[in-house]
Amino acid sequence: MTSERKNNICFISPFLPYENAGHAGGKYIYDLIKYFKNKFHITLIVRINNDEQRHLNDIKKFCKNVYYTTFDEQNKRNLYGLL
């Protein structure tokens, strides 16, 4: 009996990947993770806004680990708002 050992891969994304993401980047990374889920142990590091937390389970089913940080929607594109 041969057991196949999976390597690890880490995705770092500025936006949460999920199936019906409202932006191409989130959808593209979601498709990549789905493609690699059977070949690798996947870790995802991502930042999300509070409204996106409900979508975390969509991606967690494909990942070994998901680490995230939240940010304020109002300041998400404003670097000066982070200072």
Secondary structure, 3 states (H helix, E strand, C coil): CCCCCCEEEEEEECCCCCCCCCCHHHHHHHHHHHHHCCCEEEEEEEEEEHHHHHHHHHHHCCCCEEEEEEECHHHCCCHHHHC
